Amino acid sequence: MTRQAVVVSACALALACGCGSRSGVSAAKKGMEAFKEGRYEKAIAQFTAATERITHSPELYYHLGLAHVEQGNMNLAQDAFQAALELKPEKDEANILGGLGLAAYHKGDYTNALVTLTRALAAAPDNNTRARVLTMMGMVEASRQNYSLARLNYLRARKADRSYAPAYYNVAVLYQEQFSLLEEALDEFKLFLGVTDKKNKNREKAENHIKRLNIILERRKAERESIRRRPAQAAGFLQEGVNAAAAKQYPKAVKAYKDALTADPFTFNAALGLGTVYRQQGLRAEALDAFKKASDIKPEHQDSYHQAADLALQLRQPAEAVKLLNRAIARSPFNPESARLMAQAAYAEVRISEARAYGEFYLSLVAADDPNRAAFERWVMSLPKN
């Protein structure tokens, strides 16, 4: 999986002459110039020289740590970030903790990375910093193959800062490579291009992904259009189904809706009506299949997913519910009902920390005066965090 790396923010390196010798300040300035130009080996040499003269600057050790990260020296990076923390920085604590978390991530120490990044998130002073930290957390979860939590962290990052490009790119790659949601991946790559600038190193990759996905999806569209359809005949059967359902003549409604789908397999309202009638009769398995059919015909229709996922949970099929909700969330990331049902599905699969995470996401989306909020919040808060 190729994800967009998160650059930990470079904070201002303001070193007054009183902080150390003139030579120390000069070395720090030269180090910063080299850092900005991408000459990290030179930056490390200058920052290291500066630390021999300037001993109370967390910003200096922080930038030294960043330079070591860029050079792949993760142990030295951690030492520098730790030195910065020990100086008790009044600001940039979140960035420094983010640096520590990033170094741990690159070392494959994912547990420590998450612990540190959680601290960084709590210390984040603004939404852009939150977005960066959450995206790093998503990268860690993806490396742990916790793809659902990775996706959730990327969405949380986008909720914090709708213009933060790496979160869009990473979720697009996730949808393409791990969820097999190609239409949704295409949409996300397009959104990424809309929020990034032309200098972004992943812009060309995104454009190539879009070209390949368009070819695949055009082929699928052609296959779909080759299916025989009789829409006029389907419309007649559909009206019969609607009338029968209104009269509570359910067997007749079922037959009419099925006839409509036989005439035209893409008659969305027939699939939706069939699911509704089956559900009214208590035929949950049949209703589940019908709502799934409706969601296949019209992937943007959120209620079809929610109806099907709710039925899957009732039938003790949480894996089926998760599959449906993955598509629902990919189509509409900030729909609170999807988050609520995903929390319940994760709980049914005994993925408790994920259940709590999605429950908290639901609470961040639903209105404070929603009548169902209080009871659900009590349930979420009763779940262990880890």
N, C-alpha and C positions, 0 to 999 in steps of 0.2 A: 504494500500500500504506500503510495506517495502522498504525503500530507504536506501542507504548507507550514513551514517552520514558523514559530512565533518568535519575533524579535523582542526581547525584553527591553523595555523603554530605557533609553539613555537619559539619565537625569543630568541636570546642570552641574558642571564641574567648576564651581566658583571657589577659587582658592585665594584668599586674601594674602598679602605679603606677610602679614603677622603670623600666619599658620606655620611657617617654616622658613628655611633659607631661600634666598633669591634663586639659587640653583635648583632647589626642589620645586619651586613654582614654575621655573622655566621647563624642567623635565616634564611636569604634569601637563603644561600647555602643549609641548611637543608630542606627548603621548596622545592627547586628545585629537590633535591634528592628524596623527597617523591612524588613530582609530576611525575617525570619520572617513578617511580615504581607503579604509579596508586593509591597511598595512599593519596587521595585528602583531606580527613578531616585533616590529619596531615599537608599536604601542606598549607591548609587554615590557620591553627593555626600559622604556622611558618611565612608565608607571612604577616599575619596580625601583628604579633609581629615585623617583620622587618619594616613595614610601620610606626611604632611609632618612629623609630630611623632614617629611611631613607625616606626623604620626597620629593625628587626630581627625582625619578626613574620611568618613565612611564613603563619600562619593568617589574618592580616589581608589579605595579598595574594590568598590563595586565595579568601576570601569575596568580595573585590572582583571576581575573575575569574568566580565563579559568578553574581554580579549582572549582569555584562556579558553572560554567556551568556543569561540570562533576557531581557535587553533586545535580544538579537540582535547585540551588538557583538563579533563573534568575534575581530577583530584585537586589540582592547583586552583581551579576555578572555585571549588567548594571552600578551600582554605581562604581564598580572598573574600568570598561572600561572607563567610563566618567572621572574619576579621572586621568586616564592615558592620555586621550586626552587633558585635561586642562593643563597638564604639557608641551604641545606643543612639542611632540616627533619629533626629526629630522628624524628619520627612524621608520619603523614599523607602520606608520599611517594606512596603508591599513589593516594590521592584527588587529589592535585595532578596527577599524571601522567594520571589519568582525566579531569580537567578539560581538560588539554591535548588529549587524544585526542578528547574530546567537541567541543571547539571546532573541531578539524581536520575532524571528521565533518560538522559543520554547514556548513563552508566547502566541502565536497565534495573535500577533500584526503584521499582514502581510504587511500592508501598510507602517508602520514605518520600518519594516525589509527591504523592497525593496528600500526605500529612502536611508537608511544607506548603504546598499550594493552597490547601485549605486555610492555613494561617495567613497566607498572602491575600486570599480573597477577603478574609475578615478585616484585613488592614487596608484594603484598596480604597483610595480617597475619591475616586471618580469612576464613571461608567466605562470609560475607555480602558482603564486599568483592570476593571472587573472582566471586561470582554477578553482581554489578553490572558488573564489568569485562567478563566473558564475554558478558553480554547486550549491552553496547555493541559488542563485537566482532561479535556476530551482526547487529546493526543495520547495521554497516559492510559486512559481507559481503552482506547483502540488498540494500543500495544498489548494490553492485557486481554484482548479479544472480548472485552465487555462492550460490544458495539452499541447496544441500546443506551447504556449510560454515556458512551462517547457522544452519540447523537444528541442526547439530552443536554450535555454540557455545551455543545456547539450552539444549540438553540437558546440556551440561557445566555450565552455570549452575545448572540444576535439580539436578544431582548434587551440586554444592557446597552448595546451600541449597534444600531441597525446598519452602520456603515463600516463595520469591522470586517474587512475582506477575508482574512484567513478562515473565519468560521464558515463562510459560504463555500469556499473551495473545499475545505475538509469534509463538510457534510455531503457535498456532491460526490467526492471520491468514495465516501462511505456508502452512499446509496448505490453507486455503480458497482463497487467491488464486493460489498458484503451483503447488501439487501436485494440486489438484482432488480432495483427499481430504476429502469433506464429512462423513462419519460421524466421522472422526478429528478434524476441526476442531471438530465439535460437542462431542466428549468433552473436548477441550482447553479450550474456552470454559467448560464446566462446572467443570473443575478450577480454572480461573482464579477463578471466583466463589467456590470453596471456600477459596482461600488469600488473597483480598484482602478489604479492609474496604469498608464502604458509602460511604466518602468518595472512593474511587478514581474518577478522572474517566472511566476506560474501563469502569466497571462497567455503565453503561447501554448502551454500545455492545455489550458482550458479550451482554447480555440480548437486544438486538435481533437480533444475529447468531444466537443460539440459536433465536429465534422463526422467523426466515426459514429456517434450516437444517431445523428440524423440519417445516415445511411441505413443503419439497422432498423430504425423506427419507420422509415419510408417503406422498407421491405415488408414490415409487419402490417402497415396500413394497406399495402397492395393486396396482401393475403386476405385481410378482413373484407376489403371491397369486392373480392371475388366470390364471397358467399352470397348465395341467392337470397334476395329479399323481395317481399311482396307487401310493401307498407300500406297500401290502400286496403287490402284484405285484413291486415293486422289491425288497422284503425277500427274496422267494423267489429272485430272480436273484442278489442279493448273496450269499446263502448258497452258491449253486452256485459263484460265483466264488471265494469263500474256500476251499471244499473243493478246487476244481480247482487253485488256486494252491498249496495245501499239498501236493498230489500232484504238483506241478511239471508239470501239464498246462496250459501257458501259453496256447496258442491257445484252449482251452476257457474258461479264466479270463477272457481278454480279451473273448470274446463275452458271457459272463455279466455282466461288469461293465458293458459297453456296453448290454446289454439293461436292466440295472437303471437306468442313467442315462436311457434312453429312457422307461422307465415313470415315473420320478421324477427330473427333472433336478437335484434338490437332494439326491441321495443321496451324502453326503460320503464315506462309506467306500468306495463304488464308485469314485469318482474317485481316491481315495488308493490303493486297491488296484490300479487300472489303471496308475497311475504307477509303482508298485512293480514290477509284473509287466513292464512295458515296460523299466524300468531293468535288471531282472535279465536281460533278453534283449539288452541292449546297444542298444536302440532309443531313443536319447537324445532325438531331436526329439519323438517320440510321448510319451515320458515327461514331457518339459517341458510339453507341452500338457495332459496329465492332471493334473499337480501344480498348474498354473495354475488349472485348473477346480476343483480341491479348495480352493485358496485363495480363489477367488471364492465358493464355497458356504459356507465357514467361515473368514471373515477373521481370526479370532483364533488360528487354528492356525499356529504359527510354523514347524513343520517343513515344511509345504507350501511356504512361501516359500523356505526354505533349500534344499530339494531342487531346486526349480525354478531358483533363482538359480545354484546350483552347476552344473546342467546347461546353463544359458544361457552360463555362462563357458566350459564345456568346448566348446560349439558356437560359441565366439567371437562371442557376442552380448552384449557387456557392457552395452549400453544397455537390453536387456531385463532383465538382472540388476538394474540400478540401479532400474528401474521397480518390480520385485518387492520389492526391499529397502526402497525408500521406504515401501511399504505395511507391510512387516514392522516397520520401526523406528517408524512412526507408531502401530502397535498395541502394541508392546512396546519402549519406547525404550532399555532397558538390557540387552537380550539380547546377550551378547558375540558370538554366532555371526553376527548381522546385521552388527555392526561389522567383523568379520573379512572377511566376504564383500564388504562395501562397499569396504573397503580394496583388495581384489583387483580389484574392478570398476573403481574409479577408476584404479588402476594400468594396467589393460588399455586404458583410454581416454586414457592418458598425462596424467592429472591427478595429477601426482606429489605435490604438496604436500597435496592432499586425501587421497590414499592414505595418506600418513604420518599425517595428522590422525586419520583413522578407525582406523588401526593403533594409534596411541597410545591412542585411546578404548577399543579392544578390550583393550589391556593394563591399562587402569584398571579394567576390569570382570571380567577372568578371574582365577581363583584363582592364587596364586603357585606352587602345586605342580602346576598343570595340565601334563600331559606334553607338550602341543603348544606351550606358551608359549615356551620357550627358542628354538626354531628360528624361530618367527614374530617374536619380538622382535629377533633378529639381522637379519632381513629389514627390519623397520620401521626400525631404527636405521641401516641402510645407505642409506635414502632421504634425499635432501636435504630440508631443512625448507622451503625456499622455491623 
